[in-house]
Amino acid sequence: MDKLFQDFFAGLIKAGSMEIETAEGHRFLVGDGSGEKIALRFNDRTAQIRLMVDPELHFGELFMDERIDVTEGSVYDALLLASENLMRPDIGPLRADGSGWVRLLQQARMGLRRFEQANDALRAKRNVAHHYDLDRGLYALFLDSDLQYSCAYFEADGQSLDEAQLAKKRHIAAKLMPGPGQRILDIGCGFGGMAIYLARYCDASVTGVTLSKAQLGVAKDRAAALGLSAATDFRMLDYREIDGCFNRIVSVGMFEHVGLHHYKSYFQKIAQLLDDDGVALIHTIGRASGPAATQPWIAKYIFPGGYIPGMSEILPAIERTGLFVTDVEVLRLHYADTMKAWREHFLARRDEAKALYDERFCRMWELYLAGSECAFRCEGLVVFQIQLAKKVDAVPLTRDYVGRGEAALRQREQAKASYRMAG
């Protein structure tokens, strides 16, 4: 059994240095000896078998249940090493070792992904509640002060998370080109930060919709505290139930929950809601490497019903709605750096998270943040910002307007800040 276990890991880890300690206390090294050594200890023999059966799913479960411990390095280090090895170009699905078996499982899951993302209105609400209706205090432990739970936009080295999240909102607003009094729809408004920014600095009237009770309450409270209740309208509503006509539509970090079956109807809804001169901006995680199945542990414990699409899955759905794609931007390592900041914040306040939940939850959440960061660093995950319009000339013909818009918004932010200080 130990020989099979060692061969499995030897096939999985070719580069780097990892020491494995079995439940019987035997140790062996895998990799080429380069880099800092990472060590794992298996605390029972069944854990070893379960890992070989389905490492992508069972490593997370075994780590949560303290049946695997990382004894040298961190869980982030272990996942990063595994990610770097799985992305090696020499790995093929027919290899009779750990890496080949993982690839075979990934291919099998590709065939099931449409069944796992049948996100009708009832299932969508249940999936959102699973993740976003956790104790609101949890998110305050690791997010920025505006509770932005999506990719930040790091404009310069050394920028803080708060600065980068503000830059993200500014960047999106500049692409939307909102004018005073315009009606804006925020699909999947989260804790309300983007909607409040548009109301506060663009003098817009913003409707935000979410399926999370916790997020809805926070968004309403924050708008009221800033005197923006009249300019914002936050609702508990599925995007399929929205009526009306909007000058601008924005959606940040929600498209990942739509599901493959519903892409065409999602963009049809945007086309229906957007006025003839309108502009929409969809900000979503995507796969630069093309379609793939959702990581199984993430699908089971973190984001049920979630799916990260390739560009080749998004654009055909848009083309069938008559909307023009007027701009596409790919943010590459911005989310990796966002996840790094979240992970570090969470670990710094881990005891507070444990007081809210328990040790198992903390191990789960650390694994989620660490694994997600690795995926953005090594596995081809990026963020797409896709700008849409009904008319080919709805936005300027060059991208200079984005920089000009950001500069104007910075001035408004500074003016508001100066006014508050004077007050």
N, C-alpha and C positions, 0 to 999 in steps of 0.2 A: 504493500500500500504506500509506504513512504517513498519508494522508488517511483511509482506512478505520480505521486504528488510533486516530487522534485522535478520530474520530467515536464510536468504541466507548467510549473513556474519557469523552468529553464526555457521553454518555448515562448513564454509570455514576456519575460524580461531578458532582452539580449544586450541592451546598453544600460550603463549605470551600475549601481551596486545595491543589492537587496539581500538581507539575511532573513531567512525564515526559520522560526522555531516551532516545531511540531508540538502537539499535545503531549507526546511522550518525552519531550525535552531534547529531541535531536535537532541539530542546526545544520543548515546548508546555505551556501551563497549562490546567487544567480546574477547574471549580468557580466559585463566585461571589466568590472572593478573600478570604473571611472566615477568621479564625483563623490559626494558625501554618502556614506552608507545609511540606508534606511532599513529598519528592522521591524518585522511583524511577528507576533506570537499568537498561535492558535491555542485556545484554551480547552477545546474538546475535539475529539477525533471526528465526530459528525460534522463539525464546522468545516473541516478540511474537505470532506466529500461534497458538502453543499456548495462550497466555493467552486469546485471543479465542474459541477453540474451547470451552474449559471453564474459566472463571476460578476457580471454587470448588475444583476439583481441581488445576489446573495451577499456580496461583500458589504454592501450598505446595511443589510439586515443584521448580519453577524457583528458588524461594528456597533450598531445601535444597541444590540443585546449583550455587548461586552464579551462576545465569544472570540473576537479578534481585538488585539491591542496593538497600537503602534508604539514600540518601545524605544526606537531611535528615530529622530526626525518627527514630523507631524503627519497627520492624515492628509494634509495638502501635499506634502512632499511625496507621499506614497502614491496618491492619485496622479500627480503630475508625472511621475516616472512611468506609471502605467499608461497614461495618455500618450506620452512621447514615444513609447514603444509600440503602441497599437497603431500609431500613425506612420510607422515606417513603411516605405514603398515596397519592401520585399515581402510583406505579409500577404499571403493568398488564402482564400477560403478553404483550400484543400489540404492545408498543412495539418498534420496529425499531432498538434500540440496545443497549448493553451491559446495562443493567438489565433490559430486557425479555427478552433472551436468557437471562440467569441465571434469571429466573422460569420460563421455559419448561423449562429443564433441571431445575429443582426439581420441577415438575409431572411430568415424565417419570420422575424417580427415585421419586416417590410410588408409582407403579405397580409398582415392582420391590422395594419394601422388604421385603415378606414373604418373598421368595426369599432375600434377603441375611441374614435373621435366623432361619434354620432351625437353631437352636442345640440340636441333639441333644447327648447327653452327650460324645461324642467331639469334636465341633466346639467345644463350650463349653470343654472343657479346653485345646484348642489355642489358642483365642482368649484365654483367661486367661493362658496361658504367654507369648503374644506381648507382653503389656504388663507383667504383674506379676512375671514371672521375670527381669527385668533385674537387673543388679548391684545388690545391696541397698545398696551405698554411694551409688548415685544418689539414692535417696529420702531418705537422711539429709542430702543437700545442700540440700533445699528444704522438706521437711516440718517440722512441729513436733517437739518432743523425744519425743512419744508415737507418732510416725509415723502420725498420723491422715490417711488419704488420702481424705477426703470433706469436705463442706461444714462449716465452723466456724459457731459461733453467736455473733455479736458483740452482746453485751448493752449495750455503751456505746462511745462514741467513744474512740479511743485505746487500746482493748484490744489486747493483744498476741495473736499467733497462738496461742501456748501457752494463754493464758487463754481464748480463744474456743473452742479445741478441747476444753478441759476443760468449758467451759460447755455445749457440744454434748452431750457424754456425760452430764452431769448432767441436762440437759433431757430427753433420751431416757429415762434411768433413771426420772425423776420420772413420766413418762407411762406407763411399764411398771408402776410400783408394785410392785416385787419385794419379797418377804419372805424372811427368813432360811431357808435350806434349800431354797428353791424351785429347780426345775430350769428352766434357761433355755437356749434354743437361739439361737445367733448364726449366721445364714445369710450366708456371705460375710464371714468374720471379719477379713479383712485381716491386719494385723500384730498383731492380738490386743488392741488397746487397749480396745475397748468391752467385750469379754468379761472382761478383767482388771479393769476398773473395776467391773463388776457383781459379780465375785467378791470384790473387795477391800473395797468400800464397802457392798455390799448383802448380804454373806454368802450369796451364791447359789452354786449348783453349775452351771457354765456349760459347755456343749458348743459349740465353735466349728468350723465347717466351711469349707474353702476348696479351690480347685482349683489354688492356686499353691504349688509346692514352696518357693519362697523365703519367702513369707509364713508358711507353716507352720513352718519352721525358726525364724524370728525370734519368732513367737508362743510357741512352746514354750520357747525360751531365756529370754524375758522373764518368763514365768510362773514358771519355775524359779528365776530370780534373785530374785524377790519372795516365794518360798516358797509359791506358789499352784498348784503342779503338781497337788495333790490336789483342788483346787477347780475346776480347768479341764481340759477334755479337748479338745484340738485335733486335728482329723482332716482328712485329704485325702479329701474326699467330695463328690460331687454332691448337691445338695439333693433330687433325686429318689430317692436311695438311702437317705435318713435314715429310721430307724425309732424308735419310742418315743412317749412322751407327755410334753409339756412344759407347765409352768405359764405360761411367758412365751416369746415368740419375738420376736427383733429382727433386722432386716436393714438394714444401712446401706450404701448405694452399690452394692448388688449387683443390684437389680431392672433396672437399665439393661442388664444382660447376659442377661436371661432370653429376650428375643425375643418378638415379637408372637404367634407361633403358640402360645406356651406360657403365656400369662397365666392362662388358666382352670386348667390343670393345676398351675401354681405356687400359686394360691390354694386349690385343692383340697387340695394337700399341706399347706399351713398349717392348714387346717381339720381335716385328719386328725391332725396332730401336736399340735394345741392341745387342752388338756383343757377340760372344760365351763365352768369358771370362768376360763379363761385370757384373756390379753390379748396382742396382737401389735402391733408398731410397724414400719411399712415407711417407710424414709427413702430417697427416690429423686429424682434430677433429673427434672423434668417440663417440659412446654411450656405456658405460660399461654395461648399463642395457638392451641393445638389441634394436631392431628396434622400431621407433616411428615416428610420424608425425612432420614436421617442425613447430615450434611455429608460429602461424598465423600472428601475428604482425610483427615478424622478416621477414617472407616470403613476406609480402606486402610492407613494408617500407624500409627494410635494405638489405636483400639478396634474391631477387626474383629468383626462380629456385634453391635455395640452399637446401641441404639436408645433415644431419649428420648421417652417417650409423653406424650400429652395426657391430662388427667383423664378425658376422654370415652372413652379406650381402657382405662383401668384399672378404673373403677367397674363397667361391665357385667360384667367378669370376676369381680369380687368378688360381685356380686349373685347370680350363678349358683351360688355355693358355699354360700349360707346364712349367711355371716358378716355381722355388723353392722358398718357403718362408724360408730364411736363418736366420732371426732374427725378433723378434717383441718386442718392448719396449712400455710400457704404461706410459706416463707422466700424473700424476694425477692432483695435485693442481698447477702445474706450470702456466697453463693458467689463473686460478683464480687470482694468484698474478700478472700476466701480465695485466689482465683487471683492477685490482685494481690500478696499476700504471698508466695505460692509463686514467682511470676515474679521478684520482686525478690531473693528468696533465691537462686534459681537463677542469675541474672545476676551476683550478687555472688561466686558460687563457680563461675563458668563454666569457668575453667581446670581445676578439679578434674574437672568432668564431661568435658571434652575429653580429659583423661588417662585416663579410664575408657573412653571411646569415641573419637569423632573430631569434626572440625568439622561435618560433615554432620549428625551426630546432635544436636549442640548447636543448630544452626539449626532442626532439626526440633522439638526440645523447646521452644525459645523460642517458635516459631510456635504450637505446641500450647497453651502456657500463655497466650500473648497472645490467640489466637483464642478460646479458651474464656472468658476474662475479657470480651472484647467481646460474646460471645453472651449472657452473663448481664447485661451492662449495657444492651444495645440490642435483642436479638433475642427477648426473651420467655422465656428459660430461667429457671426457678426451681427450688426444691426443695419437694417435697411430703412431709409427714410424715402418714401415714395410720394411724390407730389402729383396730384390729379386735378383735372379740370374738364369742363364740358366743351370749352372752346380752345382752339389751338393757340390763340393769342391772349389767353386770360392772364398770363404772367409775362414779364419782360423776356426778351429773347436772349439775354445774357444773364449770368448769375451775379452781376455786380450789385443788384438790388439787395441781395442777402446781407452783404457786408454793410451797406448803407443803412439797412433796416436795423441791424444789430447796434450800430453806432447811435442811431436815434433812440433806441430802446435803453441803451446804457445811460443816455442823458436823462431820460424820464425816470429811471431808477434812482439816479443820483439826486434829481430834483425832489422826488418824493422823500428820499432819505433826509435831505436837507430841511425839508418842510417839517418832518416829524421832529427833527432835532431842535428846530427853532420853536416849535410848539411846546 
